[in-house]
Amino acid sequence: MIPLDTLKQQHEEIAELVNVLSLLIPDEKARKSRIVEGLLKDLAQKVSEHLALEDGTLYKELLVHPDTELQRTARNFLSGSHELKRLFTEYVQHACKPDSKRKECEEFVKESQELFKLLEQRIQIEESRFYPLAEKA
């Protein structure tokens, strides 16, 4: 059975962290703090858990579904999921540290904004297009 309620709850938690980090990361003092570092680790963990749950339940069931259109949609979302995981893994490694140079931190702020927008878009698309298909299946 596909745990859509759990996946949607994870979306809420991820979105909440993204909202908070979007406010903190542009602030120079905040982004170099241990608090932001901890929030980034929390976000990375939540994204990883969410993708793992999708892989183990949602995609596992839909990739073998008799409806070939649903299979194709699941494959497309799975591909995007792998790319998101790769991007997020690289992103966390570039986090701004107290000894980071100003230019590195400016790049991190830009990268954060781009990745957060990507996460928000992914959540919106899953909630509006993919999960409704999964519910019907």
PARO-887447 format. One record per residue (C-alpha): x negated, y negated, z. Coordinates in pm, whole numbers, plus 50000, padded with zeros to 5 digits. Each point is the difference from the previous one (the first is absolute). Layout:
BEGIN
XYZ
...
//
This chain:
BEGIN
500005000050000
498774965149915
499684977850311
501184967649836
500934984150333
496465005550128
498494986549677
502204969050022
499004994850365
496355002049896
500714973849734
501334976850270
496915005150216
497654994349705
501904968749893
499854986450355
496245004550016
499594984549655
502014969650112
497894995050311
496705005649821
501044976349720
500174972650261
496815009050186
497525008549724
499884965349840
498964985550338
496205002450028
499855006450373
502865024749998
498775021349709
496685006550174
501675010550324
500245034850143
503784995850006
500184996049622
497545028549962
502305021850212
503074989449803
498215008549674
499165034450138
503635004550104
501164989949654
497545023749833
501185028450223
503694992749935
499474998049624
498035032450006
502665017850208
502754987249772
498265011649684
499255033950157
503645004550102
501164990649650
497505024549848
501015028450230
503754995649974
501374976449738
497665007749712
499745036750090
503745004249957
500574976649706
497135012549784
501735033949976
503534986649970
502005013349701
500644964449875
497024991949776
500674962550020
499735002050377
496795020049966
498544973349770
500984972150238
498445019050291
496775005049803
499844962749924
500514990550363
497495026250113
497414985749763
500624965350141
499755014250349
496515013849933
498874966749855
501414981150299
498145023250237
496744994349810
500454962150000
500874999350366
497005021450098
497674976049818
501774969750146
499585010550363
496265004749944
499724963449891
501634985750312
498534967550123
497725005050302
498494974250238
496695001849810
501594998249652
499054971449772
502554973349918
500295010449634
500615036450101
502784988850233
501574978049731
500025029949766
501535021250275
502814974750046
500765000949628
499805037949990
502325001850303
502614978349833
499905021249685
500185033150184
502794988250230
502014988849699
499425034149841
501175017750318
503114978350020
500825006849634
499475037350044
502305000850303
502674980349815
499855022949696
500085031650209
502974987350202
501994986949704
499215025349727
498225031350116
501635008850331
503534997149856
499005025649735
498565022650270
503214997050204
502045011849701
497695029649944
//
